[in-house]
Structures are given as C-alpha cells and as structure tokens.
Amino acid sequence: MAVRMQLSRIFIREMSDMQIIELSEGEGGRTFPIVIGLPEAFAIERRLKGIAVPRPQTHDLLASVIRELGGTLVRIEINDLREGTFFARLIVERDGETVSIDSRPSDAIALGVSQDVPILVDERVLAEASAPAGASNDAIPDIDPDETEEED
C-alpha cells in the first residue's frame, strides 16, 4: 500500500554536500528526509517559487519529452529503500497505458513539483524511514535559516 506524502521542507546549503528535502504525511504525521544533490535542490526550489530560467534544464527537458510523446506524469512513487538509498518511479500515462520509469526521488520530485503530481511512498519504505511528527529526526541537521544560502 502506498501513502500520499507532500514536500514539506527543503534545506539548501551551497557549502555542503548535504541538501535535504523532507516529505510529510498529511493526516498520519510521519515525516522523513531524503538527501539530494545541489542541482536537484535548486531545481525543486525554483519550481516551488515559480522562478523561470532562461534555458530549459534537464527536468524541463524530461517534462517536454513526456508531453511531446503524448504522455502525462500522473504520480511519483517512492517504492524502495535499500542500504540508505531511496528508489522511485515516474508513473506516466500515454494512450491509455501506464508506463513506469525508474528515477531518483530527487529528479522525480523536481519534475513533479511544477506539475503538482501526487507523491506516493510505499508503506514499508515509510515505516522504515519515517519519524512521527514533532519527533526529533537526527537525519535532518539543524540549519539556521539565516545561514541557508539560495541561488540568486
């Protein structure tokens, strides 16, 4: 069974290799972090803020390819967690068929944020990776908002 999650926070520190997005469950209150790369963190942040870039980036290219081939991104599924690494799929519908495409969660979320597609997380993955709302999650570093650097 999959649980619908939402992107609740993003932590960006240009001087660190560790950028983090946090997903949270609506009613259940569970949350969990995913460590992502800086380019993906900036792509997600730009999409959340509606900032246009002068030239298409990789995530824009993929969205265009899906669209031009007659497909529609319908959801993101985070379907596995192995040795601390999350795995995801893009679920695309095209001509009445469903196509599942392997993806890194960060790329899937960067692509899906601008299209407001649901993020579903397998219950087993959520149980293994999550913390109850309000609980201390040591995987997310304490980041002073004044120290957070953003791309201009």
C-alpha positions in Angstrom: 0.0 0.0 0.0 1.2 3.5 -0.8 0.7 6.6 1.3 0.3 10.1 -0.1 3.1 12.5 1.0 3.9 16.1 0.4 7.1 18.0 0.1 7.2 19.9 3.4 10.7 21.4 3.6 13.8 21.9 1.7 17.2 22.7 3.2 19.8 24.2 0.9 23.4 24.9 1.8 25.7 25.7 -1.1 28.8 25.0 1.0 27.7 21.5 1.9 27.3 18.2 0.0 24.1 17.5 2.0 21.0 19.1 0.7 17.8 17.7 2.2 14.1 17.5 1.3 11.6 16.4 3.8 8.4 14.6 2.9 5.5 14.6 5.3 2.3 12.6 5.6 -0.9 14.6 5.7 -3.0 13.0 8.4 -0.7 10.4 9.9 2.0 13.0 10.7 5.0 10.9 9.7 8.0 12.6 8.1 11.3 11.6 6.6 14.3 13.2 4.9 16.0 12.4 1.6 19.5 13.7 1.0 19.7 15.1 -2.6 22.3 16.9 -4.8 22.6 20.7 -5.0 21.4 20.9 -8.7 18.2 19.0 -7.8 17.7 21.1 -4.6 17.9 24.3 -6.7 15.6 22.9 -9.4 13.0 22.0 -6.8 13.3 25.4 -5.1 13.0 27.3 -8.4 9.8 25.3 -9.3 8.3 25.9 -5.8 8.9 29.6 -6.2 7.9 29.8 -9.8 11.2 31.1 -10.9 11.8 30.8 -14.7 15.2 30.0 -16.0 16.4 31.4 -19.4 17.1 27.9 -20.8 15.5 24.6 -20.1 17.2 22.4 -17.6 17.2 18.6 -17.6 14.0 18.4 -15.6 12.3 20.8 -18.1 13.6 18.7 -20.9 12.2 15.5 -19.5 8.8 17.2 -18.9 8.8 18.3 -22.6 9.8 14.8 -23.8 6.9 13.2 -21.8 4.5 15.8 -23.1 5.6 15.7 -26.8 5.4 11.9 -26.8 1.8 12.2 -25.7 2.3 11.2 -22.0 1.2 12.8 -18.8 3.0 12.4 -15.5 0.4 11.2 -13.1 2.3 10.4 -9.9 5.7 9.8 -8.3 6.2 6.6 -6.3 9.0 6.2 -3.8 9.0 2.4 -3.8 12.1 1.1 -2.2 14.8 1.9 0.4 18.0 -0.2 0.2 21.1 0.5 2.2 20.1 4.0 2.9 19.2 4.8 -0.7 15.7 5.6 -1.8 14.4 4.5 -5.2 11.5 6.0 -7.1 9.4 5.7 -10.3 7.7 8.2 -12.5 4.3 6.9 -13.4 3.3 8.2 -16.9 0.0 7.6 -18.7 0.1 7.5 -22.5 -2.6 6.3 -24.9 -4.5 4.6 -22.1 -1.4 2.7 -20.9 0.6 3.2 -17.7 4.4 3.4 -18.1 6.7 3.1 -15.0 10.1 4.8 -15.4 12.9 4.3 -12.8 14.1 7.6 -11.3 16.0 9.0 -8.4 13.4 10.5 -5.9 15.1 14.0 -6.2 14.7 14.0 -10.0 11.1 12.7 -9.8 10.2 15.4 -7.2 11.9 18.1 -9.2 9.9 17.1 -12.3 6.7 16.6 -10.4 6.7 19.8 -8.3 5.8 22.1 -11.1 3.0 19.8 -12.3 1.6 19.3 -8.8 1.5 15.5 -9.1 1.0 13.3 -6.0 4.0 11.7 -4.3 3.2 8.2 -3.0 5.5 6.3 -0.7 5.3 2.6 -0.2 4.2 1.8 3.4 7.2 -0.4 4.1 9.6 2.4 3.0 7.7 5.0 5.1 7.7 2.7 8.2 11.5 2.2 7.8 12.4 5.9 7.1 9.9 8.0 9.0 9.6 9.7 12.3 6.4 10.8 13.9 5.5 14.4 13.6 7.2 16.5 16.2 9.8 13.8 17.0 13.4 14.6 16.7 14.8 13.4 13.4 18.6 13.2 13.7 18.9 12.8 9.9 17.9 16.4 9.4 20.7 18.7 10.5 19.8 21.8 12.5 20.1 24.6 9.9 19.8 28.2 11.0 17.5 29.8 8.4 19.9 32.8 8.3 22.7 30.5 7.2 20.7 29.0 4.3 22.0 30.1 1.0 19.9 30.3 -2.0 20.8 30.8 -5.7 20.3 34.3 -7.0 
